[in-house]
Amino acid sequence: MSDTFGEGLFSVFDDEQQSSTNKKTPTGVSTETGKVVGKFLGSEKDAGPSTRVKREADLEVGEDVVFGKRARTDTANDLNLAEFMPQVKVEPVETVEGCSHEVALPADEEYKQLKPRVGKAAKEYPFILDPFQREAILCIDNNQSVLVSAHTSAGKTVCAEYAIALALREKQRVIFTSPIKALSNQKYREMYEEFQDVGLMTGDVTINPTASCLVMTTEILRSMLYRGSEIMREVAWVIFDEIHYMRDAERGVVWEETIILLPDNVHYVFLSATIPNAKQFAEWICHLHKQPCHVVYTEYRPTPLQHYIFPAGGDGLHLVVDENGDFREDNFNTAMQVLRDAGDSGGGSGGGKWDPRRKGGTKGPSSVFKIVKMIMERNFQPVIIFSFSKKECEAYALQVAKLDFNTDDEKRLVEEVFNNAVDCLSDEDKKLPQVEHVLPLLKRGIGIHHGGLLPILKETIEILFSEGLLKALFATETFAMGINMPARTVLFTSARKFDGKSHRFITSGEYIQMSGRAGRRGMDDRGIVIFMVDEKMSPAIGKQLLKGSADPLNSAFHLTYNMVLNLLRVEEINPEYMLEKSFYQFQHYRALPGVVDKIKTLEEQYHTIEIPNEESVVTYFKIRQQLAKLGKEIQEFIHKPKYCLPFLQPGRLVKVKNEDADFGWGVVVNFCKKTNVKAATNSEPLYVVEVLLHCSKESVKDAATEAAKPAAAGETGEMQVVPVMLHLLTSLSSVRLYIPKDLRPFDNRQLMLKSIQEVQKRFPDGVPLLDPIDDMGIKDPALKKVIQKVEAFEHRMYTHPLHSDPNLESVYSLCEKKALIAADVRTAKRELKKARTVLQMDELKCRKRVLRRLGFASPSDVIEMKGRVACEISSADELLLTEMVFNGLFNDLAVEQATALLSCFVFQENANEMPKLTEQLAAPLRQMQECAKRIAKVSADAKLEVDEETYLNQFKPHLMDVVYAWANGATFAQICKMTDVFEGSIIRCMRRLEEVLRQMCSAAKAIGNTELENKFAEGITKIKRDIVFAASLYL
């Protein structure tokens, strides 16, 4: 086959040949369409075309589909995959029913069966182990790493305890690392009671650091590895708890860094919630540390769950997933019908008219009260009620506050535990509103748990709940992470959560994590999950949410300056090594074989298509593609509101096409202007046209949740008024029809269908269209030029010998098929090129450029003094703080001012009010912002994507006055009155501030500035007091 097809397949024609034929230009060329959102056709933002439309676009725009100048069949064959592919193989391991067991091992290693234990077990258990626990312990006994992936409360901790017991017996050291300090404290308490020889390191607390078993946060472990700590020489096992936290966008990278930096001779126990790609993670560990890594995976739940839906406005529960995991669609549809009957359908599944201010629907608040009361009456307590905001949490708790779930004996016990807990507080702190208000609730068996609570209260509530003294706990989703505190019932007050950008449905992964708290092993025969729904959703969305799979563990690896500088400082490895070894890169490498196979298959398909008289066909094909492209350009003119709006009078016939749904001709009823929230300026309004369209009866029935769908060929559907985005009108006809005044009656709407059909009969060659120049009066010279090109190409098309060939259709479709394959090959080759390159390498080069320009590193990447200082700072913006130290910004500030200024780096929440700062605080803030602007400019000049305003906005001065007052000796009650920020959030800010101050002491020490070091140390002394730093009850 000749190469002409591939070479210039879609070269753009600059053919200036003019044609004097005065042909009406078709305005009806199909356009690229947006995505259906709610009941709208089209989307406010360019959500990207559907796959099919995108491929058509590829064909229209040319160079993307060209094969190139030579035959490329050798691409896939010549590629030496071995060079890129991680050399890992996976072997299945025979196991009993109830769990699966695989092992990833280096490709050149033979799998040796695990040997049964000889002699006494390192730890005996008073109960019979589950199959997955036995398998994991067998791996540990064989000194091999293992990832244990199981549901919350399945008993993963057993495996961790066994590894600790084994290490202690063998006189080795073991590290247990967890994502957050609170979890580390709780784990320390558990491990200490079990093994005694246990220490804790969380940055602000260090207990027995010479112990054989150390519990620590992952950040501390990372810091020890970068500093080459002696402890690491003696460590035989590292246990990572909640490893699925590695996908956390902000802090997940710390896990990845730590795992990469750990030595190859260490063995690992990874504990994780269920993750679908557990095997891939084990392959990465094997590739990274050249050792086998087992995966023991189970979906087994010791206590089966039943999932119910409570529709807002209804008064009953509907079982939608039974204890066998079967989805009951009939019950689901009944629940949705109840919602509709209650007049509470409230918008589309895609976000149509859902109102975030409703907080649980029109009947929501009373529904929570009703369900909790019913749970207690049926003896389904204890119950955890999950809400997705702190304020909702408290509001719902107050609604049920009039109920009482505790006996007098339980009330006495609650009071005793509570008084013992707050005993360490000063008399004034005991009178804090939060402390005083929570006790009456706790005595009634009602608890609250969210990040805004004082840590001491949060821990007291956890202890009371675990002792069975709280029957209803209103919590945010942070309670679902970490410590094992199951309940009999879990209740969701909403199907949506705000994720910082939008109010979206919770994912099936989030649902699995939270609903997993239902059902207590050995106490309940089943766990109950109740899902309150206040808006209609389709069975498909419901099933996906309630029965979907867990979220995969995808890498959230990203470069940080602290990482780059630390790696430049350490001799053994460099930043490039970190990028190459990351899980992020590994996941891309794993895609290589698939892409290569895809290219091979496509190239074979390409060469099997033979087209007779190919050169002539290709020429004709190019002309047609070019016409389609020009038609699109004409569409862009016609869609401009100033040209088309005057012609969108009621009765105008318009053609509507949305993605794969072609509605054909409809009748304009009206149009209206909408604010475009996505547009850069407010001067870009959106226009929505209300069009009477022939819709399928099914989609009319589900109009509340589903976008309209066209009636199928031959189906007598229903004429329905559908809001349509302007760009979905593919043709404007010169025909207008008479519309009845009232379109509500069914017969009036169906009458319009008959009228449209009459018009189509009258014009068998096609309904006449508005001519953009003659009829619409568009005087734009650019349009004239496009129309001249169209006329020239039409002339060439009509005079081409193939145009009148009887085989035109079959030959043309072959040519189109071949061009699409060429486009796919091109796309696959781009994928291949991307997969073969080390990702983020360009960003690394840009970051190094920034470091050189700011004087943190030399031109040859040797770390300078500034860089050494920045290495000490990992809990805040290391570049900006280092610049401020070297600019002398802290030198003239009082201790209290410096401490207040540093609070901008650690406060991360959104506060409603911006405080009015005094000049002694506003002046240093301005200096810091000037410094930040300089860094943003250097970053932008180095080609990093840094927006100055966004960069500056991450430093929040909302608690500067609060911290200043606290450092000056104010009481906690006084500073709480200064802000609307929750008490718990103030304490979290102070504790992070203490961590940054400690790092600033180290930074000042690194440059020998004793005065500055003493200033930051004094800052610690001034803030580290009273309730803010009250010791954890777990320690």
N, C-alpha and C positions, 0 to 999 in steps of 0.2 A: 504494500500500500504506500502511496506517495506521502511525502512529509508535508505537502502543501497544507493539509488539513490542520496539522499541529502548529505550523509556523506563524502565520499571520492571521490566525483564525478570526480575531475580532479587532483588527487594526481599525482605528477610527477613520472614517472616510471624510476627507476635506474636499469633497467633490463640489465644485462651485457651479456645476452644470445647471442651468436654469431651464424651467419648463413653463411654457405659457399657458398650460392647461389650467382653467379656473375651476378646479375640482373642489367640492366642499371637503374641508379637512375633518377627519373624524376626531371628535373630542372624546370618544369612548375607548381610550386605551387603558387597559387594566393598570392600576397603580399599586405600589407597594403599600401594604396596609399595616395599621397598628393592631394592638391586641385588645380583645374584649375585656372590659372591666365592668363588673357588676352587670347592670342591665343595659349599659351603653354599648353601642357598636363603635369601636375605635377606642383610642386611649389618649389621655392627656399628655402623656410623655411618649416619646418614640421608643416603645418597648421592644423594638426589634421585630422584623418580619418573621413570619412562619418559615419553616425550613424550605417548603416548596417555593414560596415567593422569593426567598433569598436566592435560591438556585436559579430562578428565572432571571433575577437581577444580575447574578454572576454572568449569565449568558449575554445579557444586554450590554454589560459594561466591559467587555473586552479582555484586557490583558490578564485578568485573573485566571482565565481558562486555557491560556496557551501552554502547550507542552514544552516548547523551546525549539532550539535549532537542530538538535540531533535526537535520534531515538534514545529513550531513557530506560529501556528494559533492563539495563545493567544496574540501575540504582540500587534496587533491593538486593540483587545477588552479590554485588561487590561489598556491601556494607558489612564491616566486620563487627557484628553485634557483641562478640565476646569482649571487645575492647570497652564497651559501655556497660554491659549488663552485669549486675551484681551476681556473683557466682554462688548461687544458693539453690538447694533443692529441698522439697518438702515431702516427708514420708508420713503416711498414716500409721498410727499405732493402734493395735487392737485394744479395745476397751469394752467395758460392760455397758449395758443400755443406760441411758440417762445422761451421758455426756460424750463429747467427741474429743479425741486426743490426736494431735499431729505434732511433728517435730521438724523445725527448719534447721538444716545443717549445711556446712560448706560442701560445695559440689564434689570436691575430691575426697570427701570422707564417707566411709561406709557406716551405715546406721547399725549401732550395736544395741541389742535389746537391753532394756533397763533391768538391773539385777534386783531380785527381791532382797529386802533388808535381812542382814544376818545380825543376830543379837537383839538387844533391847532397843525399843524406839526411843528417840530423843525426848519425846513427850507422849504421855498416855492421856487418852480422853475418856471421860466417864460415859460417853454415848457412842453409838455406832456411827462411823463416818459415812457421809454420802459418797457415791462413786467418784464424783469430780474431786473431792477432798483427798480420797485415797490415791488417785492418779497423780495429783499435784505433789503430795508428800513423797510418793515413789521417786519423782524427778529430783526432789530436794535431797533425798537419801542418796541418790546417785551423783550428787554434786553437779546438777545441771540446772540451768536457768529455766524459769517457767512463767508464762503469762496465764493468770487465772481469770477468765472472763465469765461472770455470773451475775444474776440479778441481785439487787439490793437485798440484804438480809438472808441471802442463801447460805452464808457462813464462810466467806472468803478469808476472814481474819484467822481462822484455824490454820490455814496454810502459812500465813505470816508468822504466827506464834511458833509453828513447828521449825521454820527456818531459824528463828531466834534461839530456840532451845538447842538446835543442832550446833549452831555457832558457839554458844556458851559451853556446851559439852566438850567441843573440840578446842576450847580456849582461844577462839577467834573473835574478832570484833564484828559487829553487825550494825548497819545504819537503817533506821526506819524513817522514811521521809514522806511528808504529807503536804497538801497544797496550802493550807492556811494555819495560822498560829493557833486559833481556837481548837482546830482538829488535832494539832500536835499536842496541845495541853491534855485533851481528853484521852488521846492514845497513850501519852506518858503515864497517866493515872492507871489505865488498864494494864499496861506492860509492867509498871512498877509493882502493882499488886500481885502479878503473876511471877515475875523474875527477880525483883529487888535490884539486881546489878544493872540499873537503867539510868541514863542521864537525859537531860533535855537541853536543846540549844535552839532558841527562836530569835536571837538577836537582842531582845530586851530582857529575856530571862535565860540564865545559864545555871543548870543544876547538875552537879556531879559529871563534869565533862570528861573524866577519865574512865567512866563506866564502860563495860564491854558492849552494851547495847545503847546506842544513842538515837533518840527521837529528835528530828529536826525538820525545819521547813526546807523546801527545795532550794530556796535562795541561799541559805547558809551553806548547804552542800556545794552549790556552785562556787561560792566565794572560797571555800576550803580548797577546791580543786584548782582554782586559778592561783591560789597562794601556795600551792604545793604543801599542804598541811601534813605533818608527821602521821596524824591519825590514819590517813588514807593507806599508809604502808601496811597497816595491820588488819584492814577491812577485808573480810572474805565474802560477805553477803551484803547487798543493798536491796531493801524492800521499798518499792514505790507504791504508795497507796493512792487510789483514785487516779490511775494513770490516764484515764480518759479526759482528765482535766488538761492534758497536753494540747487539746484543740482550742483552749481558751485564747481568744485573739490577742489579749494583752500580755498575759503571763505564761502562756503555754510554751513560749520559746525557751524559758528557763529550764523546763524539763528536758527539752531537746539538747540544749547546750550541755547540761549535766551528764546526760547519758553518753554523749559523744566524748566528753572529757574523762569519763571514768576509765580506769585501766582494764585491759583485756582479761586479767586473771581474776577479776571479781565476778561472782555469780549473782543473778538477779531473781527476785520474785516481784512480778508486776501484778497488782490487783486492779481489776477494772470492772465497770458495769458491762453489760453485754454490748459488744461492738461487732458489727458485721465483718470488718476487715482485720480481725485479730491476727489472722495468719500473716497478713502483709506486715504487720508490726513486728511479729516474731522473725520474719525474714530479714527485716532491717537490722534487728539486734544481732542476728547471726552474721550478716554481712559486715556489720560494724566491728564486732568484737571477736570474730573468727571462732565462735563457739556455738554448739547446738542450743536452740531455744525452743522449748515445748509450748504448745498452746493447749490448754485444757479449757474447753468451752461447754457451758451448759445453759439451756433455756429453762431448766427445771426450777419451779417455784415450790418451796416446802408447803406453802399455803396457797391454794389456787384462788384466783380473783374472779369476782363477778362485777361487770361494769354496767352501771345504770345511767340513764339520762333523765334529768328532771327539767322539763321545759318550763321556762318562766311563764307564769300565768296558769299553769296546770296545777294539779294537786296530787299527782302520783308519780311513781318511779316506773321507768320502762327498761327492762333488762335488754341491753343491746349486744353484750358479749358475755356468753355464759362461762362457767368454770372450765369448760373444755377448749375455750378460745374460739368458739364459733360466733360469727357476727350474725345477729338476727335482724335482717333488713326490714322485715314486716313490722317489728316493734319500733325500729328506728323511724320508719315512715309514719307510724301512729304518733310518735312523739312530735315529729315535725308538724303533723296535722293539728295537734293540740296547740302548738305555737301559733299556727296560722289562724285557728279559731279564736285564740286569745287576742288576735289583732296585734300580735307582737312579732311579726316576721321580720320587720326592721331592716330590710336591705339585702343586698346580694352577697353571695359567698365570696365574691372578689372584692368586697369592700364598698358596695354600692351606697347604701344610706346608713350604714352602721354609725352610731353616734357614741363616741368615746365618753361623753358626759353622762350617759345613761346609767353607768355603773350597775349592771345587772338587770337591765330591762325595766319596764314600767312597774313590774311587780317584784323586781329583784330583791330589794332589802327585806320585804316581808317573807320572801321565799327562803332566804337563809335561816331566818328564825323558825319558819315552818319545818324545814328539813332537820335542823339540829334538834328541835323538839321531838320530831318523829323518830330520829336516831336513838334518842334517850328512852323514849317509850318502848321501842322494840329491843332495847338492850344491845345496841350495836356500838356502844362507846368502848374505848376512847376513840375520838374522831379528830383528825387533823384537817382543818379547813384552810385550803391554800387560796390566797389572793395575790394579785400581782402588783400591789402597791402598799406601802406602809400605812397610808391614811385609810385605805379600804379595810385593811386588817383590823385597825382599831375601831373603825365605824361599825363593822360587823360584830365585833366582840361586845361593843356597848349595846347593840340591839338585843343580844341574848342575855345581857347582864341581869335582867329581872328573873331569869331562871336560876335554879339552885340545884347543883348535881351532887353535892357532898353531904355526908352525914356529919353529925356534931364531932365525932371522933376524928374524922378526916380533917375537919376544919381546924381542930386543935393541932394536929400534926403539921398541917400547912403552915400555921402561924409559927410553930416551933422551928421548922426548917428555915422559914423566911427570916425570923429574928436572928437565928444563928448566922445566916448568910450575911445579913447587913450589919452584923455586930462590929465588923472591922471599920465601918464608916463613922465619920464624925457625927455629932448630934445634928449639926446643921444639914449635912448631906442626907441624913435619914428623913429630913423634912422636905426633901425635894418632891415637887408635885408627882413626878413619875413614880417614885418609890411609894408615896402615900396612896396614889390612885390604884396601883396595881394589886395591893393586898386584898381589898374587898372582892375583887374579881377572882383572885387565886383561891380564896376561901370557898367560893361558890363552885370551884372546879373548872374555872375558865382561865385559859392562859393566852398570852400574846407573845409572838416570837418574830422579831424582824431586826434589821440592821440599825434602826434608830433607837433601840432600847439600850439602856446602860448595860455594859457587859456583865456586871455582877447580877443584874436582874435576869438577863438572858440565861446565864448559867443556872441560877436558882430555878427558873422555869423548866430548864432541861432536866434538872435533878427531880423536881416534883413530878414531871411528866413520866420519867422513867420509873418512878416509884408508884405510879398509878393514882396519884393524888389529883391530877388534872384530867377531866373527862372530855373537854373540848379545847383544842389548841388552835388559835388563829395565827397562821404563819405565812411568811413569804417563801419563795422557792429555795432560798438559801438553806432552809431547814432540811431540804431533801438531800443535801450533799453531806456525805461524811458519816458522822456518828450514827450508829444503828439504833434508832428510836422508833420502832414500828407502832402502829395503832390498829384497831380492828377495821376502822372505816377511814377513807380519805374522801374529802369533798372539794371539788373545784368550783369556785364562785363565778368563774368566767372562762370562756373559751379563748379569749384574746389576752395578749400582754403587750406592753409597750417596750420595744427593744432598743430605745434610744433614737430610732428613726421613724417607726410607724407602729400602729396598733395592729398586730398580726395574730393569726391563729397560732397557738402553741404548736411546736413540732411534735411528731410522734415520739421522738427521743426524749423531749422534756416531759411528755406525758408518762412515758415508761418510768423515768427516774422518780417522778413524784408519786405516781400511783403505786409504785413499788413499796411505799411505806405502809400499804394496807396489808393486813394479815400477819398475826404474830405466831411464829413457829411454836408448835406444841400447846398453844392456847386457843387458837381459832381454827374451826374446820375450813373456813374460807374467809378471804378478805373482801371488803365491799368498797367499790369506788363509785362515787356519784358525781356526775358531770352536769353542772347547771348550764343550760344553753338558753340564750336570750335572743338568738337570731337564727333564721332558718339556714340549714346547710344541706348540701346534697348528700345522699348515701355514700357516694364515692369519697367525698371529703371526710365524712364521719368515719368511714371505715379506715381511711388512710391515717387519721389521727388516733383512733382507738386501737387499731390493729397493725399500724405501720411498724417498720423496723426501727431499731435504735439508730441514732446518728452515727455515721462512721467516724473513725478517729483520723481526721485529716490534719496534716501539719499546719501549724499557725506560725511557722518559722519566719522571723524577719530580723534584719540586722539592727543592732543598736550600737551607739558609739562606745559604750562601756565594753561591749563584747569585742569590737574591732580593736580597741586600745589594749585590752587585756591580752588579746591574741598576738598583738605586735610585741607586747612586753615579754610573753612566754617564748622561750627559744624553740621548744620542740615542735609546735604547730603554728600555723598562720590562719588568717581569716578565710583564705581560699579553701583550705582544708575543711574548715567548719561548714562552708557552703556545700562542698562536694559530698560531705558525709551526712548532711541533714536528712531527716525523714522526708522533708519537702522535696529534695532532689531525688531521693530514692523512689518516691511515688511517681515521679516523672519518668525515671529510667524504666520503671516497670511497664510503662505504656509502649516502649519501643517495639517489642516483637509484634504486638498487635498492629501497629502502624505499618511496619514493614510487610506483614502478611497482606494487609489491606492494599498496599501499593501493588504488590505482585498480582493480586486478584484483579484489581482494576486494569492494570496494563494488559493482562491476558484478555479481559473483556474487550478492551479498546481494539486490540489487534484482531479479534475474531469478527468484528463488524466490517463487512465489505460493502462499499457503496459503488454501484455502477456509474461510470462517467463522473468520478468524484470531484474533479476540479470544477466542473460546471455547477454541480450541486452545491459545493461549498460557496461559490460566488453568490448563488441565489440565496443561500442560507444567511450569508453576511448581510445581504440587502434587507432581508426580512427582519433580522435582529436589529439592524440600524434603525429601521422604521419603528420598531417597538420602542427603542430608546428615545427616538425623537418624539414619539407619541407621548411618552412620559414627560418630556420637557414641556410639551404643550399643556399637559395636565397641570403642571406646576403653575403655569400662568393662570389657567382657568380657576384653580383652587384659591387664588388670592381673593380674600374677602371683597376688596374694592371692585373686582370684576364680576364675581359670581352672585354676591348677595342680592343685587337688584333683580336678578332673574329667579330667585328662589321664592316666587310668589305662591300662595296656596293654589294647588291644582297642577303645578308644573310636574311633568313626568321626569323622574331621575332614575338612573340605574345605580344600584348599591351592591358593592362586593366587599366582603370582609374576610380576610384570610382565605380559608377554603370554602366559605359560605357565600354563594352567589345568589342574591335575592332577586335578581332581574329588575324589572321596572316597578317603581313605586310612585306614590303621589306625595308631593310636599304638602304638609299641613301648616307648618310654621317653622321659624328658627329663632334661637335666642343666643345671647352672648354670655360666656362664662369667664370667670377669672382663671387665668393660667398660672397655677401655683408653681409650675416647673419652669416657667419662663424666666429669663435673666432680668427682664424689666416688666413693669406692670403694663407697659404699652403693647403687650402682645396678647390680646384676648383670644379666647377659643370660641368657635361657633358650633353650636349643636343644632342640627336640623331634625325636626320631627317629621318622619316619613311614614306614610301608611304602606306597610309591606305585607306580602303574602307569607305568613309564618306557619310552621307546622303546629298542629293542635297540641302536641306534647309540650313544646317550648312555651306556648301561651299559658298552659296549665302551671308550669314552673316559673312563671315570669318573675317571681320574687327573688329567686336565687340564680336562675340560669339566664344567659344571654339568649336573645331571640335566635331561632334557627329557621332557615327557609323551608317552605313546604317542599316535600320530595316531588319528583316528576310524577304527574298523574294523581297526586294527593289533593283533595279539596281541603285546604288548610283554612286558616282564619286570618282576615285582614286585621293587622294590629298596628297601632302607632308606636314606632320605635325611635328613641333618640339616637341619632347617627352623627358621628364626627364628620366634619366637612370633607376630609381627605378620602372618605370612603365612597363619595359620589363619583362614579367612574364615567358617567355620561349625563349631559343635560339635554333634554329634548326640546324642540321648538313647540311641542304640543302641550297645551294646558287643558285640564278637564274641570268640569263643574264639580264642586265638593258640597255635599249636603251640610246644612248649618250644624247639625248635631251628629257627631260620629260615634256617640255612645251606643246607640242601638246596633246590634249585630247585623241586621239586614242592610242598614245604611252603609256599613263598611264593606259588606260583601258585594254591594252594588258597584262599588269602585273597582272591584276585581273584574267584573264583567266589562266595565268601560275600558280598562287596560287591555283586556283580551280583544275587544272590538278594534282598538287602535292598531294592535299587532296584526290583525287580519287585514286591515285596510292598507298596511304598508308591508307587504310580504318581503321586500328587500331590506327591511330594517326601518325602525322608527326614525324620522328625520331629527337631526341634531342641530343645536345652535352652532353657527359658525363663529369662531372666536373673533374674527375681524369684522365680517359683515353684520352679524347679528348682535354680538356682545360689545362691539366697538372698541376692542383692545388695540390701542395705537402703538404699543411698544415695538420699536424697530427690531429688538432681539427676537420677538415672536415672529415677525415678518421673515426674518432670516431662517428661523427654524422651519416655517411653513414652506419656504422656497426649497429647503433641503428635502422636506417630505415629498414635495412635488417631483423633485429630481429623482429621488429614490423610487417613488411610485412609478414614474415613467420607465425606469430601468427594470423594475419588477414586472410590469405588464408586458414589456418587450422581450423579456428573457424567455428563451425557448422552453424552459422547464415550467413556466407559469401555466401554459396550456397543455402540459403533458398529462395524460390520463393517470400516470403512476405518481403524480406529484405528492399526494398525501403520504404514501408508504415510504417513498425515498426521503421526503423531508423529515418524517419522524425518526428514520434511521440516523440521519445526520444530527438531529437534535439529541438523540440518545448518546451518540458518540461524543458530542460536544459536552454533554453533562458529565460523562465519564472523564473526559479531559480535565474538566473543572475539578472533579473529585480528586484526581491524581495530584493536581496542583496543590489543593488544600492539604492533602495527606503529606505531601513533601514538605510543606511549610511546618506541619505538625512535627515531622521527623526532625527537621532542622532545629525546631524549638526544643524537642526532647533531648537532643544530643548536646545542646549547650548547657553550661552550668547556669542555673537560674540565679537572678539577683546579682550576677557578677558586675553588670553595669552600675548597679546601685552601689556596690562595694567601691568601685573606682571613683564614683562621685563623692562618697563619704570620705574616702582617703584624701580626695582633693580638698574637701572642706577642712579636714584635720591639718593638712599642710598649710593652707592659706591662713588658718587661725593660729598656727604655730604649735599645734599639739604633736606633730610628727615632722621629721625632716623630709626633704625631697626623696631620700632613699628609704622612707618608711621606718626610720629609727625613731623610737618614742622619745619625745622631749619632756622637760620638767612639767609643762602644762598637762601633757598626756598622762604622766604618772599621777598627778593630782586627780585627774578625771577618773582614773582607774579605781579610786577609793569611793567614788559616788555611784551607787547603782539604784537608789530608790527615788531619784528625782533627775531633772534634766542636767546631765553631767557637763555638757558644753557650756550652758549658760551660767551654772554655778561656778565653774572654774574661771570663766571670763570675769565674773563678778569679783572673785577672790583676787585675781591678778590685776584688775582695774582699781583695786583698793576700795571698792564700794562698801565693804563691811567695816573698813578701818575706823571711820568716823561715826559709826552708828553705835548707840547704846545697846547693851545686851538685849533689852526688851524689843527695841526696834528691829534688830537683826533677826530675832526669833519670829517676830510678827511677819517680817518680809518672807521668811522661809516657808510660812504657812501657805503662801500662794502656790508652792510647788507640790503640796500634798493634799490639798482640799480638792475633791473631784466631783462633788455633787452639784446639782443645780439649785441655787438658792433663789428665792423670789425677789428678795430685796438686796440692793447694792448698798453697803453702809456708807455713811458720809464720813470720809476719813479726815483726820486732822492733818495739818501740814507735815508734822513729824513722821507720819506714816505715808502720806501721799507723795512726798518728795523722793524717798527711797524707791517707792513703787514706780515712779516716772523714770528714775535712773535705770531700774531693772528692765523696764519696757524698752528703753532706748537700746540697751545692750542686746535685748532679744531681737529687736528690729535689725540690728547689724548682723546677727547670726542668720536670720531669715534671708537677708540679702545675699550673704556669702553662699548660703545653701542654694538659693535660686540661681546665682551666677555659676555654681558648680553643676548645674543641670539637675538638681534634685527637685522633686515635685513638692515644694514647700510654699504654702500660701501665708503671707505675713500675718493677715488678720486671724486665720485659724490657729497659727502658731502662738500668737499672743494671747488668744482667748483660752488657751489651756492653762494659763497661770491665773488662778481665780483668787482675787483679793477679798472674797466675801467674809472670811473669818479673821482678817488682819486685826481689826479692833478687838475682837473677842480674845485672841491669843495675847495681844498686847496687855489687855486688862488682867488676864490670867497670870502672865509673867510678872505683873506688878502686884500680885497678891490678892486679886479679887476672889470671891468665893464662887463655887460652881453655880449656885443659885443665881448669883448676880450676872454671870456671863450668859446663862441660859436666857435671861430676859432681854439680852441685847440682840438676839437673832431668832429667826423662825426655823433654823436648822435643828433637826432632832438631836436630843442629848447624846444618843449613841454615836451619831455622826461626828459630833464635836470631839468625843473621846477618841474615835478612830483617827481623826485628823491629828490630835495631840500625840497619839502613840506613833503615828507615821512621822510626825515632826521630830520626835525624840530620836527616831532611827536616822533621819537625815542629819540631825545635829551631831549624832555619833560619827557619821561618815564625814561630816565637815571638820570634826576634830582631827580625824585621820588625815584629811586632805591638808589641813593647816600644818599638821606635824610633818607631812611629807616635804614641805618646803621650809621647815624649820621656823615657822612663824608662831612662836610660843604665845605671844599676846593674843593672836586670833584663836589659837587652840583653846586658850583659857576662856575666851569670850564665849565660844560655842559650848564649852563644858559648863560654864555658869548658866547658860541658857537651859541646858538639861536640868540642872539643879532647880531652876526657877519654875519649870513646868511639871517636873516629876513629883507630884504630891497628891494627896487626898484621893478622892473617888476616881480621878482620871487615870491613876495608876494603881488602883486597888488590885491586889493579887488575885489571880484566877482561883476559883473555888476548887479546881481540879488539882492544884499544886499543893 
